[in-house]
Every structure is written in C-alpha cells, then in structure tokens.
Amino acid sequence: MKIDRSVIRALPLFGKLSDDELDKLLAHANSRLVPTGEAIFEQGQAASHFFLLIHGRLKVTQVTQDGQQIIVRVVHPGDLFGFAKALQRTDYPGTATTASESVILSWQTDLWPQFVEQNPYLAVSAMQTIGQRLEEAHTRIREMSTQEVERRVAHAVLRLSQQAGRKESEGIRIDFPISRQDIAEMTGTTLHTVSRILSNWESKGLVQGGRQKLLVCNMPGLTQLADGARE
C-alpha cells in the first residue's frame, strides 16, 4: 500500500522535513497493513528492519529468564520502534505485536545511519525518542522496585490515559483494546491482583471496565492513588 507524504508530514517526528527529504525516506520504505494480534518481529530475532507506526497500536513484550512475560512498551502512532542498531544491538530485545489493526512503514536496518545522518533534525528527534523511552523504562523499574501494586497499576493506567486517551462525556477512554492481563504484564503482577484492584476501583467510580476496554472516570482520584493517597 502507498503512503501519502502528507500522512508522514502530520507526524511530529517528520514535521520539519522538506518534501524532497520525505520523498527520499519514503522511496526506501515498505508499507504494510497488519491485522490485530500479529507479531511484527520476535524477541531474539535478527534485527533486519526498523519501523514507524502510522496507525494503530502495538505492544512490545519481553520474556524474562524465569519465563514471565512483561509489556515493556506500548507503541503509538508516530513512534519509531525496532531500531536495534541505534541501541548497538543486532537482535530485537522484545516482541512487537499489534494490539489493533495497524499500518507500519519499515526500512532495512542497514539504512539507519543514512536515515539519521542525512536528516539532522530527524536524528535529534530520534535520539530524544530513545531518551524518553529509556526514562519511561527507568520510571517503571523504580515503581516496581519501590511501590505497592495498587500504585503501580494507577501509574500504568494514568500513562495509558495520557498517551492513548480519548475524551468522552464520562471520562477518558483508553483508545485501543487493553485487557487486565495486559495491565498485569505492564506492572509486574498477576491477573488476579489487577482484577481485584480494578473491580475495587469500579465500585468507587474511578474507572469503568469491559472486555478489553477501560474508561477512566475520575482522573484526580486515580492521580491521588498513584501519589500514595488513600481513597
């Protein structure tokens, strides 16, 4: 499928590139529509390509040495992902799976140096993106090391609301399918624990659940929980 230049220009990462620069990038890109639940790449696989998400959502998971699966990142439209070469890796550190039907662009990994060297603004933006992802990872590690489970879950739901929230009359809807198991994998806990916490929150009017749906009804109340205050 062909991606129009205007679609790329609308993404913050590419907004300052000229038409010629955008056309050169697109000339080397392959585009693809990926159905829900399909893996773009898998943990440990040779990193042959890097990617840009145009539409949809992806979950990046890792399996730990003890066999536990954790979600290390949610990929949103406009995000680069799979850029293992920038991290000095030859393989993908996790598995990227579509959480909803997605449109992606891909480039061969060997083009990464050209990708950033010929586009200084893009290089700076890409490095900022990497820095933000590392900071988010450090924050999550700190939360899992120092905070009780309910606070970790509150922080995870707040992050999702900020990154993928859609305002509705009753609150903020997380705008892609999200299960309780997903939240458990984001916060290093169990499905049973997340189910208990969310059911308690629903009874207090903080959130509304559903099959792979989550609506945050009381952002101030959830923020208080994340900060350590008790309802």
N, C-alpha and C positions, 0 to 999 in steps of 0.2 A: 504494500500500500504506500502511496506517495504522501509525504507530509509537507504541507504548505509552509513556506518560510515564515508567514505571519504567525503561525501557531508557535513556532520556536521563539520568535521575537517577543511574544507575550510573556515568556517565562523570565523572571528576574535575572537569572544567570546569563541570559543572552541578550538582554535589552539594549546594551550599548554597542553591540557588534554591527558593522556595516552590512549592507545587502551582500556584497561580494564575499565577506568573511563567513556569513551564514551559508551562502551557497556552496562555498568550499567545504564547510563542515558537513553539509547535507549530502554532498557528492560522494562522500566516503561512508555514509551511514546506511544501514539496513533498517527498515521499519517492519513492525510485526504487531498484529492483534493477538493477544494471549488470553485464553479463557481462564476463568476462575479455577484456582487450585493447581495450576501448572507451575512446575519449577523452571525458572529461567536458567539457573545454574545450581550446582550442589556443592556442599562443603567438601573441600579437598580436591575438587576438580581443577584441572589446569586452567588458568585464567586466560582464555583466548580472546575475550572481548570485554569492553566496559560499556555501560548503558546509561540511558537517560529515560526517565519515566515521563511520558507525555500525558497520559490519562490513566486513572485507576489507582490502586494501592497495592503495595507488596509488603510481605513480612520477611525479614531476614532472621533465620534461626541458626543456632549452633547446638550441637550435641556435645555435652561435656564428657570428660573421661569416665565419669561414673554412669553415663548413659542418659542423663537428664537433658531434655530439650528446653532451651530458653529462647525467647524472642529478644534479639539484641537491637533491632531497629525496625521501625515502620518507614517505608519509602513512600513519599508523597509526590504528586505531580510537580515536575520541575527539578527533582532531585537526581543527581548523578549517583550511580551505585555500581558495585563490581569493579571499581578502579583499583584492583590489587597492585598494579605496577606503581601507583603513587605511594603505596604503603610498603614498597620494596618486597612484595610477595610474588610468587609465581603461581599460587593457587588461591582459590576463593576461600576465605576463612569461615563462610557460612553458606546456608542455602537460602536463595531468594524465591519465594513462592507468591503467586498472585492471590491477593485477598478478595479482589473483584476483577472483572474483565478489564484488561489493561492494554494500553498502546505503548510500546517501547521503541526506542532507537538504539542501535548497537554499532560500535566501531571495533575494529581489531585492536587488541592491546598494543601492538607494535606502533600504532598511530598516536598513543598517549603523549609522547614527547612533542610530536608535531602539533597535537591538539592544544597544548599549553604554550609552547614556545612561539607559535605564530599568532597567538591571541593573548597579549599580556593581561588585559582586563579579565579574560576568562580564566587565566592561570591564577590570578589573585582570588577570584570568586571561588574557584575550585578548592584552593587551599583554605579559604575561610569555611567552606562547607565541611572539609575534613576536620578542621579545628572544632567546629560546632558539634560534629558527630562524636569526636573524642571527649569533648566537655560533657555531652549528654551521657556518654558511657561512664565517665568518671562519677557523675552525679548519681547514676543508678547503682553503681558499685558501692558508693558511700551510703546510699539509702539502705541497700540490702545488708550492709555491714553494721549499721548503727540504729536503724529504725524498726519499730514493731510493724507487723504485717499490715495492719489497717492503714497506717500512714503511708506505707509503700504503695498500696493499692490506690489510695487517694491521689498520690503524686502521679501515678501512671494514668489514671483517668483524667486528671487535670491536663497533663501533657497532650493526651489524645484530643481533648476538647479544644485546646489551643491550636494544635497542628491540623486537625481534621474536623473541626466543629462547624456545624451549620445551624444558624439561629432559627428557632421555631417559636411559636407562641408560648409553648410550655417550658422552653429551656433551650439547651444546646445539644443537638443531635450529633453523635459521632458518625461521620458520613461515609462509613464503609462497614461491611459485616465484621463484627467483633464478638467473639464468644468469651464465656467465662474461663475456658481453658486457655485462650489467648492471654487474658489478663494474668492468669496464674503463671504462664511462661514468661511474661514480662517482669514479674515481681519475685520470681524465685520461690513460689509457694505452691500449694496444692489446689486442685479444682474444688475440693470440699471447703477449704478455707475461704476461697474467693466467693463461692456460692453463699456461704453463711454471711459474709460481710455485705455482699450486695443485697441479699434479702433483708438484712437489718436496715440498710440504707433506704431500701424501697419503703419499708414500714414507716420511716421517718420523713419521707417525702424528698429525700436528697436526689434520688435517681429513679428512673423507670426502665425496667429491663424488657426482655423479649428474646425471641430466637435470633441470636447474633445481632441484637440491637441494643443500644444504650443511649438514653437521654438523660443529661444532667439537668435536674430541675432547680437545684439550689447551689449555685456556684460559691457564694460566700460560706455556706455551711460546709461544703466539701473542702474549701480552702482552709477553714478552721481546723478540720480534721487532719489535713496534710501538715499543718503547722504544729500539730500536737495538742490542740484544744479538744475537749470532750463535748459531744453533743448533750 
